[in-house]
Amino acid sequence: MAVAPFIRPIRVQGGTFYTFPSCVEDLSFTFTNPNYTISFSKFALLNIPNIATPNNDENYLQLRSIPGAFSKVYDTSNDPNIAFAESFQNYALNLETLIVSDPNYDSTKLPTVSERVFFKWLKEIGAVRFREANSSETATNNTNVGQRFVEEDETSFYSRVVKYVGDIDITNTSKLQGNTQAEIYIHVPTETGSSPYVLFRSDTRDLNYGANAVFQYSAADPLNSVYISGRTSTDIQPAGLDFRAYYDSEGSYQEATYQLAKKDSNGNYVNDEWWWSFPNNNSYLLEPVRLNDPRNDDLKIEGLGSAAGEDVYFRRSRLDGIGIDFSLPSYQQAVQNGAVNAWQQFNVTTGSTTFDFNAVLVYYDIVSQANPNDRATNLYGVLFLDDVQQSTSGAFIPRFTKYKPNKDTNINGNSYGFRINLRLDTNVEDTSVQSSINDYNTFSMQLFSDALTELRDASDLLLTQIADVSSLRNEIDSIQDLMLTPSSLTLLDARVTKLEDDYISAQAYFNNSKSLVDLINRNYQEILNIYNNRTSVNVQFNTDVLKSGPGISILREGDKISINNTREGYNFDASKPFIDLEQYTQTPTSYNYTASLTTGSNYLLFKTLNGSIFEPNLDLVLLIDDSQNDFETGQVIRVCFSTPVNLLKTSTLLDRKFTILTDASNRSGAAAPYSVVVGSFDANQFALSGNVPYFEIVCLNKDTFTFNTEKIR
């Protein structure tokens, strides 16, 4: 049985590079088979989400969402950097170790499982989810492109993880103290932004990573099966990390400290259901039906007992066996733009924006020299640029911002360069931890990178000088246009002469200023006489600005205006001065009558036609319809009964009551219209008034439907 590697937490400064065990098989393969070569080729910039508890299905990291990690993460140190490293070691690296050591694993296949394991780890902790790519994203004219996927669209609830894909342009190898070093230079140019979108494909034909596969760990000593592959309870983790494995299925989880549940179509969480159909002891499981299903499941791990911690809710993607599609002919946007032949060109097209990142994936190509089409692009390792840091709401890996130049907002772009020195060794433990970032570089590589920097500065300076020269030329042309010619001098002389003549003509008026003042005074006195009607000219005021309104009429007689109040106390329907109690609409529980609300004070009178006492066998309900006219603060409604209404119980009936309801349009947001109770009166209140009471309702606040209802008699 292969041994899963031990790793260290991410370093506080300089970042940390983790190598995947699968690359060892390719290194060993090329050592023994000179017909194949390895070269570092691609990289991807990731924005690893924060570690936090989601409120609306955000794609936050939840390290406890793996059943085997639920109680272990809770029991470990509160240092999130340690918990993050333990999750990567005890799930991702342990799963990959079990896969490559499986008896059915075919090591002759060029594609490794590293990338698929890495994205499985991200989706199991809730970081990444997908949807199927549409026709505007996948090249429809390329018959070699099958089903493709993209991450869910950017929203306030989801932030895409893979932000940028690029080519590795510069690599170098050297030997230092007997060790082979690979020097990789990753460059993110100034003019680029994020990749407009990134396609993913699921390899459903590779039996090394197939649907419904189960990778179960059985140690020689069953007690050691709780640890990662090949490790025992006597081992010492150099960094002090917990190395108990985080399995998809620990077995009889019902007897543990948690219960698994899955949300059904009715929105209820059903216990004893999960994304896999049955538990296995100490196992990792791939999707049970198919690997190319982009749908999501809402899952819950419910803690049992005080040591279980809080319950975990998260949305999990079913898509499995996935990797980045690096072939630009698969991208519809790249195909439509014929000038796009490289990722750097694709990353400046429409949809490319400023983005943040905090991790780098490094890929390599393994190629047959005899048949260049016999090749694969495999994930070598992941560089986390900084350690995981605590925050008030959880934890996060600090991010770098890559700005894309924008002429409209005057944002200058920036660029990034990463020099990664990797020690190549066939020992899996060494390749996982023996790496150095940005602390060594050959002299030639340093000179080359410095030369690139100087060339960039010289180019920027030249462009600036060209712009300055162009601006100066435009200014000189403008000055030349303003230079005086003989024709322009003649024109100016004529215009100045005209100004002098006009000034001399006006000077006569200024010489006799007393006449001007007298004229102004006479005009002022005449205007004042007209205003006071001391002349034959009459002043007529504009009375059209006065308009009639509800309860107000305007009467104009010559230059006189009369304002009359047309409202005579209460408003009611003159064609229907009273309401017949016998005309109430009967429902199973009450007699209902609907009265429309009018403007001003309202008056409602209830009686019977023959004047006899009214003894209903159901409650009385008055519905005030305010759909046409809203209540106004201070508005009064008087409700009167002129015929006795007996609500007291009889031998066969219980006491009834009289209720007044409103809010026909349900502006209060209740469960149904007419849910606002204006007032309610029982049979005793009617009896104390001789069964002919009247009530007065005053609206105290029309916005909150606040009323004061009093029984006047």
LOTOR-22196 format. One record per residue: x, y, z of N, C-alpha, C in turn. Coordinates in steps of 0.02 Angstrom, whole numbers, plus 50000, padded with zeros to 5 digits. Layout:
% LOTOR-22196
XYZXYZXYZ ...
//
This chain:
% LOTOR-22196
500424994050000500005000050000500445006350000 500295010949955500685017149951500585021350014 501055025850025501045029950085500825037050066 500315039550098500085046450086500585051350115 500725056850080501245061450104501015065550164 501505067350205501405072350258501575079150228 501205084350247501355091150224501395095750284 501605101750271501635106950322501095112250308 500875115950358500405121350345500715126650298 500295130750268500535135950223500975140850263 501545142550235502005147050270501715154050275 501915157650328501665164350340501895169050285 502495168150259502755172450206503005168150149 502895170450088503165167050029502715161749999 502175159850034501735154750007502035147850011 501635142849991501855135849994501585132249933 502025128049903501845124049845501775116749866 501185113849850501065106749864501055102949798 501455097549794501485093449734501035087349743 500695085149690500255079449694500645072949681 500475067649717500845061349710500825058549640 500285059749600500235056749534500795058749487 501085064549498501615066749452502225062249457 502285058649513502865054249522502865048749469 502265046249453502235040849403502455043349335 502305049749318502525052449253503275053649253 503545056049311504275056949315504635050249307 504385045249342504695038549336504615035749266 504045037149235503905034649167504395037649117 504535044049121504985047249073505705045249087 505875043549150506555041249164506695034549131 506185030349128506275023649100506075023249026 505735028349000505505028148931505695034748897 506255034948862506495041248831506055043648774 505545039748754505105041848699504585047048722 504565048448786504085053348812504465058948848 504215065048840504515070848872503995074548915 504245078048964503825082049009504035089349005 503555093848999503695101049000503125104649034 503295109449076502785113549109502465118049057 501795118249056501455121348999500915126449018 500505125149067499925129349082499905131049156 499545136349171499405138049241498715141149245 498425140949304497765143949317497795147649383 497495153649384497455157649445496765156549477 496755154949541496135153449576496005158649630 495365159749643495155163749701494805158949749 495195155949795494915151349844494445155149890 493805153049897493325156849938493525156950012 493185161350049493295161750121493035155550156 493315154150214493035149050259492515152450302 491875150850291491335154150328490705149950323 490205151850363489555148450360489105152250312 488865149050258488445152650209487755154150237 487485159850214486805161850232486315160550175 486545161150113486105160350055486445155950002 486705150350023487035145649977487645148649944 488005153349978488635155849951489135150049948 489605150449900490095145149894490695146449940 490555146750005491075147250055491365140250069 491995140150094492285133850115491995131850182 491775125450186491565122550250491955116050258 492495116350296492935110550302492595104750336 492035105950370491685100550406491135097450364 491055099350300490515096650259490665089550234 491285087050243491455080150227491275075950288 490885070550281490685066750340491275064750384 491825062450353492395060250393492755065850428 492625072150407492955077950438492515081450489 491875079650492491395083450531491615084350604 491755078850638491945079450708492685080950717 493105079050669493835079950677494035087350671 493735090850622493905097950615493675101750676 493105099850704492845103350763493305102250823 493625096350826494035094750884494745097350879 494955099850820495645101950810495745109050834 496355111550822496525118350843496085123450807 496015129250839495625134550808496015138250753 496645136350742497045139650691496785137350622 496475141950582496195139850517496735137550468 497345139950475497875137850429498035130450439 498015128250502498135121150516497545116950491 496935119250504496345115550483496315114850407 496525120150370496525119950297497035114850271 497635114950299498155110250278497945103150294 497635101950351497415095150369496885092650320 496435097150299495915095050251496235093050184 496725096950160497055095350097497445088750102 497795087850158498195081750168497755075650178 497255076250222496875070450244496315068550195 496145073150149495645071350099495955070750029 496205076350002496415076449932497015071849921 497555072849960498155068849948498045061549967 497645060250019497515053350038497085049849985 496575053349957496165050449904496595048749844 497035053349823497445051949765497905046049777 498175045549838498615039849854498245033249849 497615032949874497225026849870497055025049798 496935030149756496755028749686497345025649649 497935028849655498515026449616498775019849643 498605018049705498825011549732498305006149726 497725007849695497205002949685497444997549635 497284991149647497524985749603497284986549531 496724989749520496454990549452496704996849417 497135000649450497385006949421497875005549364 497755008749307498175007849247498665013649243 499285012549262499785017949264500065019649196 499885015749144500135017249077499735022849043 499165024449068498765029849039499105036549056 499145040849006499495047249016499125051949063 498455052649058498125057249105498155054449177 498345058749224498345056849295497685059249327 497595057549390496965059249424497045065449468 497625068749467497755074249514497245079849508 497115082149446496655087749437495955085849458 495735079749442495065077649460494985077049535 495505074749569495485074249642495455081249673 495855085949645495865092749674495175095949669 494845095549611494185098749605493645094849643 493735088349652493275084649695493325087149767 493945088349790494035091049858493695097849864 493775102249814493465108849818492705108349820 492405103849780491675103549780491415100249843 491795095649873491555092349934491565097149994 491965102449991491955107350045491565113650025 491175113149970490705118349951490985124149913 491605123649886491925129349855491715130549783 491535125249746491435125949674490805122149653 490425125249608489825122149579489805123949504 489405120349465489435120949393488735121149362 488725123049299488145122249255488405120149187 487955117549144488155115549077488275121649034 488805121648995488965127348951488445127848895 488295134048874487805135148822488155136248754 487745137448703488015137948635488445144148625 488375149248666488795155148660489475154148694 489555148548728490185147148764490565141348732 490215136248709490535130448679490525131148603 491085129748570491125130348497490665125248465 490135127748432489645123248402489875120248336 490365123448303490585120848238491165115848245 491365114448306491915109748319491615103148341 491615098348297491295091848312491675087948364 492305089848378492695086248428492545088548499 492155093848505491985096448571491345093148594 491375089348647490785086248675490465090648728 490165087548778489835091248831490355095048872 490225101448883490675105648922490275109048977 490635111449027490325114549085490695120949102 490355125449136490665131449164490445131949236 490795136149275490565137349343489905141249342 489535140949396488925144849401489075152249389 488575155949364488675162949348488835167049410 489225172449399489395176949454488765180349481 488625179449546488075182849580488325184949648 487865187949687488035189649756488115183349799 487875177549773487905171349811488465166649786 488735168049727489245163549699489785167649665 490405166049683490985169149651491405163649619 491545164449554491915159249518492625158449547 492855152249549493495150549580494065151149530 493985148249470494515148549419494445155049382 494905159649393494855166449365495265167349301 495815163849293496275165449239496645159149219 496705158049153497095152549125497625155549080 498245153149086498785155849046499295150549027 499765152648984500295148148962500935149749000 501305144549018501965145349048502475146048991 502785151948988503215153448931503955151848944 504165152049007504875151449021504975145949073 505385141149058505585135949106506335134749100 506615132049152507335130649152507465124949201 507965121149190508155115749236508885116749256 509025114949317509715115549342509825110349396 510445109349414510615104849468510965108749523 510755107649583511035111049641511125106049696 511755105049716511915100449771511625093449758 511665091249696511455084449679510725083749666 510325089049672509605088749660509435092349595 508965089549558508735092649496508195097849514 508285103849489507825109349502507475111349438 506815112449441506445115249385506255122349403 506475127049361506325134149372505755136149325 505225138549353504625140349313504505147849324 504405151349268504235158449271503525159249245 503085161449289502385162549272502275170149266 502025172249208501945179349195501215180949179 500935185949213500255188349200500325195449173 500245196549106500395203049076499935208649099 500165214749088499795220649110499135221249073 499125219949008498525221348968497965216448979 498085210949013497585205749020497145206949082 496545203849080496115203349138495945195949148 495405194649181495205187749192495025184349126 495065177849124494805174149066494045175249064 493765177049005493045178449002492625172849032 492815166649021492515160849054492985154949044 492915149849085493345143949082492905137849074 493045133749023492675127649011492995121849050 492555117349072492775111149105492495105249066 492865099749066492615093649036492675088049087 492225083249082492235077349126492425071249084 492975068049103493215062249066492855056049093 492335053949057491935048249079492195041549053 492745041749013492995035548984493595032749021 493885036549066494485034349102494265029849160 494425023449156494225018749208494625019749273 495175023449269495535024949331495125029349378 494655033049348494225037549388493535037249358 493175031749373492525030549341491955031149389 491355031749361490745032449401490645026249445 490395027449505490215022249553490835018549580 491425021549572492035018449598492075019549674 492325014649709492415015049782493145013449797 493475017849835494175016849854494185016149930 494255010049953494205008450024494895006850052 495025009350112495675008250143495595003050198 495994997750194496004992550245496724991550266 496904994150323497584993450349497684986450376 498324984450380498484977950408498204977350479 498284982650517497974983050583497344987250576 496744984450585496124988250574496104994750614 496454995050670496445001250710496785006950673 497225005350625497575010550588497195012850526 496605010050514496215012050455495935019050461 495935021750521495685028550531496195033750507 496815031550494497345036250474497415036150398 497765041150371497875041450299498305035550278 498295034050213498585027950187499315026950208 499465020950235500145019050252500385021850318 499985025650353500185028750416499875024950475 500225025050532499985021650591499975026450650 499715024050704499665028350764500345030050793 500865026350775501535027750802501915032850760 501655034550701501995039550659501955046450691 502445050650673502465057550698502435062150638 501925066250637501855071250583502335077050598 502815078550552503335083550568503055090350590 502485092350560502195098850577501675098350633 501565092350659501085091450712500365091350689 500235090250623499555090150598499215083550615 498565083850624498165077850632498145074150565 498305067550565498315063950502497785058350501 497245059350539496665054850531496315056550465 496145051450427495875052350359495175055350362 495025059650311494355062450303494015058450247 493645053350264493325049050214492645051850195 492435050350132491745051750112491255047750154 491445041650171491015037250210491435033750262 491255034650325491615031250379491295024550396 490695023350371490355017050386489705018350423 489625015550481489005016150519488975022950553 488835028050513488845034850540488275035950590 487755031750587487205032650634487435031750706 487975027950716488225026850783488755031950802 488895036550757489415041550770489095047850800 489405053550788489175059750818488785064050769 488535061150715488175065150667487665060750630 487205064150597486695060950556486695064450488 486675060650432486685063450365485975064350340 485855069850303485185071250277485245074650210 484725073750168484695076850101484005079850092 483985085850062483345089250051482975085949993 482325084250004481935081149952481575086449910 481155084249863480815088849818480315093349853 480115091549914479645095649952480005100649998 480665100749995481045105450037481175102950107 481075096450120481195093650186481835089550185 482225090050240482835086050246482655079050271 482855073950232482695067050248483315063750276 483265061250338483835057950370483995051350335 484615049050347484875042850320484925042950244 484875048850213484995049450141485585054150130 485965052950078486565056850064486685056549989 487235059249965487345058949892487555051949869 487815047749915487915040749898487365036549931 487255030649903486665026749922486755022649986 487365020550002487445016450062488145017750091 488235016950156488885018450188489395012950176 490025014850174490595010150169491095012050222 491425007150250491935008550300492545011550268 492755017450293493395020550274493475020850198 493015024250165493005024150091492925031150062 493185031850001493035037549958492605034849901 492085038649882491625036449830491565041749775 491555039449713491415043949657490675043849643 490435048249600489715048849588489415042149570 488855040149601488595033349592488275032049524 488045037249488487685036149425488115038049365 488315044449362488715046749305489125052749328 489665054249292490125059549312489945066249281 489495066349231489355072549195488675075549213 488485075149275487845077949299487985084449336 487805090349308487985096749340487495099049393 486995094949410486505097149460486805097449530 486435100849575486655101649644486185098049692 486445096249750486045093449805486135097849866 485605098849904485635102449967485685097150023 486245097350060486395092250109486475095350178 486395091050228486475093250298486815087750337 487295089750379487575085250429487335087750497 486955083650530486655085750594487065082750651 487325086950695487745084650750487335081150803 487625075850830487305072050885487775072350945 487525074851001487945075351060488305081951064 488575083551121488885090051133489535090951095 489865085451077490515086051043490445086950968 489835086650942489755086850869489785093850841 489685098950881489685105750855489045107450819 489045113050783488445115250748488315111050686 487675110950664487505107450603487805111050543 487935107250490488225109950428487715109450372 487555115050341487125115250282487545117550223 487505113950167487885116250108487585113450045 487725116849989487495114849923488085111649887 487995105349866488535101449837488385099949763 488895100649721488835099149650488945091749639 488545088749593488635081749576489195080649524 489385085849489489865085149434490535082649461 490815077549430491425074349455491865072649396 492495070849411492965068949359493125074549311 493165080649337493215086549293493925089349292 494065092949238494695096549230494585102349182 495065106849180495015112749137495135110749064 494725113349019494825112348947495295117848923 495925116048908496425121048887496415122348812 495995118948775495985119548702495555125548682 495855130848656495485136848636494985135448580 495095130648533494575129248483493925126648514 493915125048578493295123048611492885129148632 493175135048631492855141048657492535145048600 491885145848603491515149248549491765156448541 491895159948596492125166948591492805167348558 493235162448569493895162548537493825160748463 493375156148446493275154248376492985159948336 492505163648365492195169248329492705174748315 493185175648360493715180548349494315176948321 494415177348256494935173448224495635175248246 495715181148278496385183248299496615180048364 496175176248397496345173248462496665166448449 497325166148461497695159948453498055157848516 498025162048568498375160548631497955163148688 498075160348747497685162348806497785169748823 498385172348811498495179448825498045183848783 497915181948720497455185748677496735184848700 496555178748721495875177448745495715181548807 496225182848848496125186148912496085193748907 496045196448846495935203648836495285204848798 494915199448781494305200148742493725202148787 493125202848757492525204948794492385200148851 492225202948909492085198948968492675198349014 493265200548991493865200349033493855206349079 493935205249144493885210549194494435210049246 494465215049289494905214849348494685209249394 495155205849427494975200149469495475199449527 495275195449577495705193849634495905186449629 496495184849657496705177849658497155176749718 497185170449741497605168749799497925161949793 497865158649735498175152149726498325151149652 498825146849637499035145449569499075137949559 498765135449505498845128549485499365128149430 499825123449435500365122649386500265115949350 500255116149283500145110149242500765108649200 500825102449180501355100349135501065095949080 501405095749023501215091448968501685085448965 501405079548956501805073548941501635071548870 502145071148826502035070448755502465064848728 502165061048682502545055848647502935059048590 503585057748586503985060548531503805057348465 503585051148466503405047748404502735050048378 502265051648422501595053748403501385059648446 501465065848421501315071748462500585071948485 500135068448451499435068348473499325064048534 499825059748549499785055648610500075059748667 499635063348701499865068148751499335069048804 499515072148859499045073848913499315079848951 498855083948976499025089649018498805087949089 499285087249134499145084949202499315090349253 498975090149308499095094949363499705092649403 500195097149409500795095549447500715097349521 500465103249534500395105349604500025111849609 499925114149671499555120349685499985124649731 500015131049713500375135949753499865140449788 499855140049855499445144749894499885150649912 499685156649892500125162449895500215165249965 499775163550011499845166050080499495161150126 499615161950191499305157350239498585159350253 498205154750281497505156050298497485160150362 497125165750359497105170450415496405170950444 496375171950509495735172550545495405179150529 494735179150526494335185250517493745184950565 493365190350569492805190650615492255185650597 492195184150531491665179650508491925172750490 492565171450498492845164950480493585165450467 493795163950405494505164250387494555165150312 495155167150289495245168350217495985168050200 496125166750136496805167250110496855174150077 497315178450099497375185150069497445184749993 497185189849960497125189849887497555195349856 497785194049796498105199049754497585201349702 497595207749685497125210449635497495211649570 497245208649517497515209749449497055214749414 497305220849404496915226049372497005225749296 496445226049262496465226549189496425233949170 496855236349124496825243449105496135245449079 495925251449097495265253949076495345261349060 495285263048995495365270048974494795274449000 494205271649006493625275649028493685277749100 493935273349143493995274949215494705276849235 495165277249185495855279049198496195274349248 496025267949245496345262949288496945260149250 497535260549281498125257649252498155250249269 498355246249221498425239149233499055237549273 499085231549300499695229249333499845222149309 500435219749324500635213049302500945209449361 500975202849355501265198749408501745193749376 502275192149412502735186949392502905182549451 502895176049442503055171349495503615166749470 504145166349509504685161649495504645156149547 504525150049523504435144349567504995139349553 505375137749604505915132849598505675126349630 505635120949590505385114549614505945109449613 505995105749668506485100349670506155094149642 506425091349587506155085449556506465079349588 506055074849615506285068849649505735063649642 505905057349640505405052149634505145049849701 505365052949755505105051349822504485055549834 503915052149844503285055849849503275060549907 503595058549963503585063050021503985069250008 504545068649973504945074549959504605079149909 504295076249857503975080549807503385084249836 503125081949890502545085349920502755091249963 503375090849991503545096050040504195099750024 504625096749983505265099949969505195104649910 505045110949924504985115949870505165122749899 505385127249855505545134049877505255138949827 504995144249852504645149149811505005155749815 505245158449757505515165149753506135166249798 506505160949813507085162049855507745160049820 507695157949757508295156249719508155156949645 508635159349608508565159749536509255159949505 509355156849448510005157049415510135164149391 510775165649382510955172449362510665174149294 510665169349248510405170749181509655172349183 509285168549223508565169949228508445176749260 508855178549309508775185149341508915190649291 509455189849251509605194849201509045195349150 508775189649130508235189749080507615193349107 507435191849169506845195149198506965202649207 507595204549227507755211649233507735215149165 507975211649113507955214549046507235215749023 506795211049038506095211949021505805218049056 505985219049120505735224749157505985231349127 506645231549110506915237649080506605239049012 506485233748973506185234648907505475237348914 505105234848963504435237348975504445244748994 504915246649039504975253749059505155258148999 505625255748957505825259648898505235260548850 504845255148841504255255548797503755260648825 503635260348890503165265148920503415272348912 504065273448922504345280148914504275282548843 504405278148794504345280048724503625281948707 503145278048730502445279548716502245286248747 502515287648808502355294048840502635299848800 503265299148775503575304548736503195305748670 502975300348639502595301048576501955304848589 501625303348644500995306848660501135314248674 501695315848709501865322848724502015326648659 502395323548614502565326848550501925328248510 501465323448509500845324448473500435330148502 500435330648569500065336048602500375342848586 501045343248586501375349548570501245351648498 501225346748453501095348348382500405351448374 499915348548409499235351348405499205358448432 499575359748487499575366548515499895371448466 500445369448433500785373948385500315375448327 499955370348304499475371548249498945376548269 498715376048332498205380748355498475387848358 499115388648380499415395348383499495398248313 499695393948266499765396348197499095398848169 498565395548187497905397648163497715404548190 497995406148249497825412548280498275418348257 498815416848222499265422148199498905427048153 499035433648162498695438948124498975439448053 498515440348006498685441447936498445448447916 498685451247859498455457947838497695458347832 497365453047808496635453347801496305453647869 496575449847917496275449847984496385456548018 496955459948006497075466548035496575471648009 496425471447944495935476047915495255475047946 495055468847954494405467347984494365469748056 494905468648095494905470948164494885478548167 495225482048122495225489348122494515492048109 494145488748063493465490948049493005489848109 493095484348144492665482848201492805487648259 493455489348269493625494148323493345501048307 493375503048243493105509648223492355509948237 491985504548222491265504448235491115505048310 491525501648350491435502148423491535509248447 492035512748420492155519748439491565524148421 491275523048360490705527148339490105525848385 489985519648402489425518048446489515521148515 490135521248539490265524248604490135531748603 490345535148549490255542448544489505544048542 489125539648505488405540848501488065540148569 488295535348607487995534148673488225539148724 488785542548711489045547248760488565552948773 488165554748723487695560348731487185558748785 486985552448788486505550648840486805551048910 487445549048915487775549348981487915556549001 488015561048953488145568048971487535571349001 486935569048984486315571949011485985566849058 486335564949112486095559749157485465561849194 485375568649205484785570849243484145569249204 484165569849137483575568249097483395560849103 483895556649104483765549449111483445547849178 483685551049231483415549749298482695552149302 482545557949273481855560449274481395555749236 481625553049180481215548449141481065542049180 481555539649215481455533649256480965534949311 481005540849343480535542349398479825542949373 479735546049313479065546749286478765539849270 479175535549241478925528749227478735525049290 479115525749342478965522449406478305524949434 478185531549432477575534349461476965532049421 477045531549354476485529349313476305522049327 476805517849335476675510749351476335510149418 476545514249467476235514049533475505516249531 475335521249490474645523449484474205517949453 474485514449402474105509049371473975503449422 474475501849462474405496549511473875498349563 473815504949581473335507049632472665509249602 472545507849537471915509549503471765517049506 472275521149498472195528349497472185531149426 472135526649379472105528749309471515525349276 471425526649211470875523549174471035516249157 471635514049173471835507149160471675502949221 471285497349212471095492849267471575486949269 471755484649330472175478849340471725472849354 471785467749315471375461649323471825456049349 471655453249407472035447749435471865441149400 472345436749395472245430249364471945425449416 471295424249408470955419749456470925412649431 471195411249372471165404449345471595399649384 472055402349425472495397849462472125394549520 471515397149536471125394149590470655388949560 470675382749586470285377249560469845374349615 469285371449595468845367949642469175361349662 468985358949721469235352549746468705349149786 468855343249814468365339649854468105343849911 467445345249911467135349049964467205356549957 467535359049904467655366249894467425368049823 467025373449818466825376049752467045383349747 467225385449686467455392249672466925395849631 466685401749655466185405749620466505412349600 466515413949535466825420049510466275424949488 466285431049513465825436449494466235442649480 466365443849415466785449649397467485448549424 467705453549463468365452949492468335450349564 467755447449583467675444649650467675437049646 467935433849698467965426549703467655424449769 467205419549766466895416749827467105409449832 467285407349892467485400449906466955397449951 466615392149928466065389049965466255382049986 466055380250046466135373450072465525369450052 465605364550009465035360549984464935354150023 465355352950072465295346750111464835347950170 464285344250174463785345050227463855339450278 464345339850321464425334850373464645328150345 464225322950356464405316150337464235314850264 464645310350233464505308050165464175301250167 463655300250127463335293750119462985293550052 462785287650033462445286649969461735289049976 461565294849943460895297749951460355293149923 460545288949874460045284349845459925278449891 460335277749942460275272149988460425274650058 459935278450088460085281850152460195277150209 459955271050206460075266350260460195259350230 460455254850273460635248050252460165243250287 459825239150247459355234250274459745228550305 459635227450370459985222050405459845215250375 459275214750341459105208250310459505206950247 459885212050222460255211250160460985209150171 461165207350231461845204850243461965198450202 462565197550177462755191450141462955186050191 462655180350185462775175050233463355170650211 463805169250259464355164450251464255158950303 464645153650301464565148350351464645150750422 465015156250433465145158250502464875165150519 464645169050470464445175850486463995178650431 463675184550449463335188650400463815194350382 463975195150318464445200250296464085205650255 464295211850267464055217350225464665221650208 464725223350143465295227350119465065234450104 465385239250135465225246350125465835249750096 465745253550042466315257050010466495263250050 467145264350058467385270250093467375276250045 467065281750066467075287950026467525293050059 467635298550025468065303750053467705307350110 468085310550152467795314250208467495309650260 467035312450301466715308450353466175304050322 466135297850345465665292950319465125291550371 464515289950345463955288450389463615282150364 463545277150408463225270850391462665269550441 462045268650416461455267550459461165260750442 461075256550494460795249850486460115249450522 459615246550487458965245350519458585240250476 458025237950503457585233450465457025237550435 456745235050380456215238750346455585239450389 455415234150426454805234450467454935236950537 455545238550554455705241250619455715236150674 455645229650658455645224550710456355222950732 456405220050792457065218250819457395213050774 458055213450769458435208950726458855204350770 458745197850765459105192950806459475188050759 460095189650739460455185250693460695178950728 460755173650690461015167350718461765166450703 462075171550672462795171450659463095178250677 463745178650681464075185050694463945189850637 463955196450653463895201650603464595204350587 464755204950522465405207450501465295213050451 465575219050465465545224750420466235225350386 466245224850320466865225350281466885232350249 467385236350268467455243050239467945242550181 467695243550120468095242850059468475249250045 469135249150057469565255050047469985254349983 469745250349935470135249349874470095255349827 469525259149829469445264949786469695271349820 469575272049884469795277849922470165275449984 470795277749991471185275850050470945279750111 471045276850169470925280450231471385286450236 471135291750267471545297650281471595298450356 472185300450379472275301550451471785306950475 471415305450527470905310050553470215308850525 470145304450476469495303150446469035299550496 468375301250494467895298650542467365294650505 467185288950534466625284750509466145283550567 465505285150557465005283850609464555278150586 464485273150629464075267250615463495267150666 462865267350642462285267850686461795262050673 461465259950725460925255050721460285258450748 459765259250706459135262250729458605256950745 458725250850726458285245250743458655240850792 458335238650847458685234550897458975228250865 459605226650885459945220650863460155216750925 459855211050934459975206950994460495201650976 461085202151008461625197450995461705192451052 461285193151105461345188551162461125181651142 461405176651176461245169751159460535168051179 460255163351142459595160651158459685153351179 459145149951182459185142951203459565138651152 459585140951090459915136951038460535140251010 460665146551029461235150151000461695152651055 462325153551035462815156651080462825164151067 463135167951111463205175151100463545176451034 463295181550997463625183650936464015190250948 464375192350898464755198550904464735202350838 464905208750842464915213150784465645215250773 465915213850712466615215250697466665219650635 467125224550638467245229050581467945227550555 468015225950489468655224150457468775228750398 469415229650380469595233650320470235230950290 470535234850243471135232950203470935228150148 470515230550102470275226350046470845224649998 471335229149991471885227949943472475224449976 472415222750040472945219150077473605222950075 473565229650087474175233550090474595231950152 474295228950202474655227250263475085221050254 474995217350199475395211450186475185205450227 474555205250248474315199550287474195193550241 473945188150271473835182050233473265182750183 472785187250196472205188050152471935195150159 471535197650110471225204250117470755204350177 470585210450197470135211650254470395208150317 471045208950330471335205950391471455211050445 471325217650432471425222850482470775223650521 470805222550586470225223150630470175230450654 469635233850633469515240750654469225240750724 468755236350737468445235850803468015229750808 467895227350871467485221450882467075222450946 466415220950944465975222351000465545216151014 465475214651079465105208651096464375210351110 463975205151127463255206051137463095210451197 463515210351249463385214351308463435221851293 463915223751249463985230751231463365233151193 463065228851152462445230551118461875231151169 461845226451217461295226451266461305232651309 461905235151328461955241051370461715247251334 461675247151268461425252751229460715251551205 460355247051238459675245451215459675242051148 460235238951130460315235451066460275240151006 460335246851018460355251650962460955256150971 461555253450972462155257550983462355261250920 462785266050929463145268650870463875269650890 464305268850840465025268850851465345274250808 465895276750834466275281750796466995279250789 467215279050726467895276550709468315282450684 468895283250714469365288650694470015285350672 470235286950611470875284350585471445288450614 471865285350656472415288850688473055288750645 473145283550604473735283150560473555278850500 473495281950442473275278350383473795273350358 474455274650372474975270250346475005263650386 474875263950451474915257950493474235255150510 473695258050480473015255750494472875255750570 473025261550601472885262350672472235266250680 471755263350717471095266350725470915266850799 470505271850815470195272350881469445271650871 469165266250898468445264850889468095265250957 467595269750962467235270751024466495269551014 466175266651064465445265851065465165272151099 464845276351059464585282751085463955281551127 463555276851104462935275251142462855267751147 
//
